[in-house]
Amino acid sequence: MSRNLLILLSDEHNKRMLGVSGHSHVKTPNLDRLAKNGTFFENAYCNSPICVPSRAILATGRYNAEIGYWDNADPYDGKIPSWGHRAVQGNCDAVSIGKLHFLDDQAPTGFSEQINPLNVVDGVGDLLGLIREELPVRKGAANYSKDVGSGETTYSNYDKQITKDASDWILNRKCTDKPWVLFVSYVCPHFPLIAPEEFYNMYPEDEVPWPLLYEEDQRSQHPYYIAMRKCMNYDDYFDEEKVRKATSAYFGLCTFLDNNIGKVLASLKQSDFADNTNIIYTSDHGDALGMRGMWAKSTMFEESAGVPMIITGPDIPKSKKVKTPVSLVDIFPTVIDSLGITQNVEDDNLPGKSLIKIANDNDDYERIVLSEYHAAASPVGAFMLRKGKFKYVYFAEGYPAQLFNLENDQYEENDLSKDKKYEDIIKEFYNELLKICDPEKVNKRAKSEQLEKIEKNGGVEKIISRGDFGYSPAPGQKKEFD
């Protein structure tokens, strides 16, 4: 039976930092209730741990390796069909409210209506992230530690407006109108790590846990992550006080997000659509929050590549936890499935599967999901496969691979790739990756297209002099470069 679909997307929500995941401090009662009334996916991932590529993949249901959209200067432009296009073709409405991080407001990205969207800066985004041969030190990294604490920001105010717009849209919608998919996209808990005082005060600085694996001798010594920490050198500007303020703020932003989501869900419950709407909650990627001495996203570790994922609705199992690996490419077929529209033959080779079907099936722990990264601070392309208890990471250009057993090593402290006992498993994973793409060819293509874009925008020196704007300004906010 066809159902309307409400997609709730956050930005940069660490998969461990909500109540249903068992976090010791973070309070997310509305998301916990959503999971209790539906299905929680324990092994969910983004397909590229940075905003713009992740959102392009979410829209199209296709991997970077196929479609490009490599980095935060390569925004989705509508040239490849999105689930929004398919919904409209199926005589349904596809409406967005809030952050898109697409090319601009005029790009044909598939939505029948866009309400208060946030897109990339000047239609070009973060040009500095294109530079990958000699990674530049991001000057804006110093601001990350400055902007920590309590208070209101343009982002928190924007999220409040998104909540109002979403609630109004749901309550004003008539049941005689077309079937719909509503995409409500928040910016929190994305940095700046400043939480509204009410929520910040829920997490006293002297009571929040210290970041895991934060000490120097606990940090990854893999050459890829050494290079990344030197480029995005956020932690150079942190001391104990700022670490604690940042942690309190991030926890507060998670609860602030949950509070906003609760208001939208309350409006849905009051509406004519309460009994005929499926709901998805997820995020575009995670956030390290100091773990391993790293901040923000961009890594293949669980805290960055992993995302929370919940689905609920009339035909969804309640209080179920699913071990099947899933990812954001599964959103596209879920939209088609929920709305009950005919699948376009052009979409027959999509890698995703409906989350509705996965929730109702037995666990398929051996299902493979892919995440890849070709963006800011990465010296080479990184490709992650999750299958069963193992996570495999392939790095291009001869960087050593990694293998982790997540059942025995949930924080990925013990790289098994040098242990001869796992040689066959590593070979199997590499062959599985080749079935999806040739990682070396994809790496070369990404870098070549990024070099073309560098030249188009005046060259390396001009881009470096343009500077770093840290994060995309909210609608009406003036951009500032460092």
N, C-alpha and C positions, 0 to 999 in steps of 0.2 A: 504494500500500500504506500502511495506517495505521501511524503511529509515535507513541510517547510523545514528549513535548516537555518539555525543561528550558529555562526562561527565566531567564537570569542578568541581573539589572538592578543597575546601580550608580547612585549619586547624584552628579551634578555632574562627570562625567568629560569633560574637554575632548577633542574628537575628534582633535586633533593630538598628544595626549600618550600615545602608545603606540608600541611599536616598529614595528608593521605600517604605521603612518602615516608612518614615517620620522623620528620625533623623534630629535634628536641625543643626548639624555641619558636619557630615561625608559625604564626596563627593564620590559617586560611579556612575559616569555618564554611564559607559558601562553596568553595571549590571542594572541600571535603564532603559536603552534603551532595554536591553534584556527582562525585565519585560513588557515594553510597547509593545513590539512585540510578546509577548506571555502571559503566565499565571503565576501569582504569588500566591503561597500558603501561606495564612496568618497564618495557624496553623500547622507548620511543626516541627518535632522533630527528634532527634537522638534516637537510641534505647539503648544506654548506653553512658553517657557523659564523655568518656575518650577515647583516641586515638585507642588503639589496639582492644579492644572489639567492638567499634563502626565500625571499618573497617572490622572486621571479619563478623559482622552482615550485613553490606552493601554488602559484597561479596556473602554471602550465602543466604541472604533473610530470615534468621531464627533468632529467639530471643536467648539471652543468656540462658534462662530457658531451652531451648532444646539442644543447641549445646555446652554450656560452653564458652570457650574463655573469662574467667571472668575478666581479668585484664591485665595490661601492661607487665606481664611476661607470658602471655598465647597467643602467636601470632597465627594467622591463618596459617595453614600448608597444606591446600589443601585436607584434608581427607574428608571434606564435600563438595559436588559440589558447585561451584560458577557460577555466570552468565557468567564468562569467559569460563569455561568448556562447558557450553551449547552453547555459541556462536560458539566456535570452532567445536563442534559436528554438528552444523547447517551449516557448511562450510562457516563461516565468520571469519574474523580476530578480535582478541581481544588484543589490545595493550595498555600497561601502560607506562606513562612517569611521573617520579617523585616519590613522597612519597607513599609507600605501607604500611609500618609498619607491614609486615608479618614476617614469621619465618626467611627466608634468601632468597638469590637470586635463590637457586636451588629448593626450595619447589614447588611442582606441583600445583600452585594456579590458573591455568586455562588460563593464558595469552599466546598467541602465540608469543609475544615478550615483553620484559621488557626493557625500556630505562632509564638508570641512576636511578635505584630504591634506596630508603632509607628504610631499614628494622630495626628491633629491635637490640639493642646492643648485640653483641656476640651470637646472636641467642637465648638469654634468656630474655633480656629486663630488666624491673624494678623489681628486686626481692624484694626490700624493701616494695613494695606495697602489697606483699603477707601477711605481718604481720598485723593481724587485731584484735587479742585478746587483746593485750596491744599495742595500737597504738604508734609507735615510732615518736618522733619529727623529722621532715625532715630537716636535717642540710642544705641541698641545698636551702631551702626556703630563706635564707639570700641573695642568689645570684640574686633572682628574682628582688629585689629592687635595687641592684647594677647595673644590666644590663638594664638601662633605658636611653633614650635620642636619639640622632641622630647619624647616621653613617651607615657604611656597616657591614654586618655580613655574616657568612657562609650561613645563611638561605636566606638572600636577594639575595646573589650571586647565590645560588642554584635555587631560583625561576626565576631569569633571564635566567638561562640555560634551565630550564624546558620550559619557554616561547619560546626560540629559537628552542629547540628540537621539540616542538609541532607544531610550525609554519612550520618548515622544513618538518616534516612528512606529514602534510596536503598538502603542495604545491608540494611535490615530489610524492605524491600518484597518481596513474593513475586511471581513471574512469573505466578501463577494469579490474581492480583488484577485489578481493572479496569484498562483503559488509563488513563493519567494525563498531566496537565500539572502540572509543579511550578514554581512561581514563587519563585525565591530572590532576595530583594531586599536589597541592602547599602546602608549609609549612606555609606561612604567612596567617593570622596575629598572628600565634603562637609565644609565647615569645621565645627568649629575646625581650623585648619591646624596640627595637632599630630600628628606621625607617631611610631609606635613607634621607639625608638632604633635598632634594627637597620636599619630601612629609611631613617630620616632620615640616618644616617651614610653611606649609599650615595651621597649627593648633597652633598658639601662646599659650604658656603655661598659660598666664593670661586670655585667652579667652575661654578655654575649660570648659565644665560644670563639676561641682563637682560630684563624684559618689553618686548615690541615696542610701538612707538609710545607709549612711556610719557611722554616729555617734554611739557611744557605745549603747545608749539606743534605737536605731532603729534596731539593729541587731537581728537575729533570736535567741531566747532562747530555741529552741527545742534541747533536749539533743544530738541528732544525729549531729546537726550542731555545737554545742559547742565542741564536740569531734573532729569534722573535723577541726575546726579552730585551736585547740590546736596542732593537728598533722601537718597540713600544715599551719604553722603560718606565712605566708607571710606578713601579715599586721603589725606584730611586728617590721618590719624593714622599714616601710614607714613613712615619714613625709610629710608635705604639698608639699614641693618642688618635692619630688619623685613621689607623687600621680599625680601631674600635668605633670611631664615629662612622666610618664607611659601612661597617658591618651593621650597626644599629640602624643606619639609614636604609640600607638595602632590605633588611628584614621589615622595616616600617613600610617601605614601598611595596613589598609583597602583600602586606596586609591592606594597605591602601588600595592596591589593585583588586584584591579580593572583595573589599567593601564596595567598590564601583561595580564589579561583576554582580554582586548580590542585589544591587538596585535594579540592574537590567533584568535579572532573573525574576525579581519580584514583579516587574512590569509585565513580563511574559506570562507569569502566573495569573495576573489580573485580566489578561487579554482574552480574545476569542480563540487564540492559537495555542493555549496551554496544553491541550490534549492532542495536538497534531503537529508538533514541532520537535525535531531532533536538535540536540545541542552538542557542539564540539568545543572543548577548551584546549588550547595548546599555545606554544610560543615559537618565535622564529629561530631561537637558539638559546643557549644558557649564558652563564656568567661565572667566571672563576672566583671572584670575590676574594682575591689574595691567595687562594690555594696554589701551591707550588711557586709562590712569589709572583703570580700572574694575576692580571685584572682584566675585566671585560671578557671577550669571546676569542674566536679565531683558532682554537686548538681542537684536536681530535679526542681530548680527554672527556670523560663523561660529563663533567660540570659545564662544558662548553657545547659539545656536539649533541648531548642529550637534551631532551625537552620533556615537559609534562604533557600528557595526552589523556583526555577524558572524553567519552561520548555517552550521552544519555538520551532517552526518548521512549516512546510508547512500546517499541519492539526491541529495545536494548536490554540485555540481562542486567539485573540489579546486583550491586555489591559484588561484582565480579572483577577479579584481577587476571589480566591476560599476559602471558609470557612471550607470545609471538612478537618478534621484532617488527616495529612499524616505523613509518617516517612521514614527512610532510607530503611526499608524492602521493600518499594514500588519500589526501583530501579531495583531489579532482574526481576520482571514481566514486567517492562518498557523496559528493554533490549530485552527481548523475543518479546514483542509486536512491538517495533520499527524495529527490524531486520526482523520481519515477519517469524520467524522460529517456528517449531512445538514444543509445550510445552512437556517436558519429563513427563511421568506419575509419576515419583518420586517427581515431584514438585507440584503435585495437592493440597497438604496441606500447601503450603506456605501462610503465613498470609498477604502478601502484595497484592496490586492491581496496575495495570499499571497506571502511572501518566497521560498517554495520555488519557485513558478512564476517569479518574477522572476529568481531565481538560475539557473534552467535556460533562460530565454529569452535572445534577443539583447538587447543594450542598447537601451533606449528613453530616450535622453538628453533628449528633449523632454517627458517626463512631468512633470506639475506637482505639486508638493507645497506645502502651506500651513502656515505657523506664524503664530500671532497672540498678542497680549499685551494684557491688560486689568488688570494687577495692580499691585503695590507700585511706587511711584516713577514711574508712567507718567501723564503729564498727559492723554494721549489714547490711544485704541486704536491698535495697530500691527499691520499685516498684511503678511506676507512671502510672496512666491511665488518658488520656484526652478524654472527651466525652462531646460534646456540650459546654456549658459555664463553666463546672466544671472541675477542676483538682483534682484528688485524689492521695494521696501518702501513701502507706502502708510500714511500717518499720517492719522488723522481730524482733523476740525475745522480744515482748512486748513493744517496743518503740511506743509512741502514733502516730496514723495516722494523716494526715492533709487533709483538704478540702478547696479549694479556688474557688470563683466565679470570673473567669478571666474577665468577662464583666464589673463587678462593681469594680474590684480590680486587675488591670492589673499588679501591682507590688507585689502582694501576701503578703500584710501586715496583712490581717485579716483572720486568720485560723478559719473556721466555724465548725471544728470537735467537739467542746465542746457544740455547740448549739443544743439542743434537736430537734429543727425544722428540722434538717438535718440528723437525725438518719436513716431514711428510705433510703435516698440517699446514705449514707455511706454503708449501708448494701447491696444496689444494686451494688455499685461499687465493694465491696469485692466479691460478687458472680460473677461479671463479671471477676474479676481477677482469681478466681478459675477455670473459664472456660478455661483460658489460661494456668495456672500453679498453683501448690500448693506453695505459697511463702515460707513457712517454710521449706518444703522439699528442695526447690531450694537453700535456704540460707545455709542449712546444707551441701548439696552437694558441693556448692562452697567452703565453709570453709574447708571441708574435703579434697578436691582436692588441695587446697592451702597449707594445712598442709603437705600433701605428697610432694609437690614441695619444701617446706621449708626444709624438711629432706633430700630430694635428693640433695639440694644445700648446705648442710653442717650445717644446723640449724640456729636458729635466730641470735645468736651472730656473726656467720661468715657473715651472710647477712648484719647485721648492720655495721660490720667493713668494708665490701665492699663499703658501702656508697651510695650516691645519685648522679646521674649524671645530674639531672635537666631536660634535654631534649635530645632526640636522636641526635647525631652528624650527620651533612650532609655528603654525600659521600666525603671521603678524609679528613674529620676533625677528629682529635684525640679525643677520649672520655676522660673526666676528671671527677673523683669522688670526692665528698666532705664528 
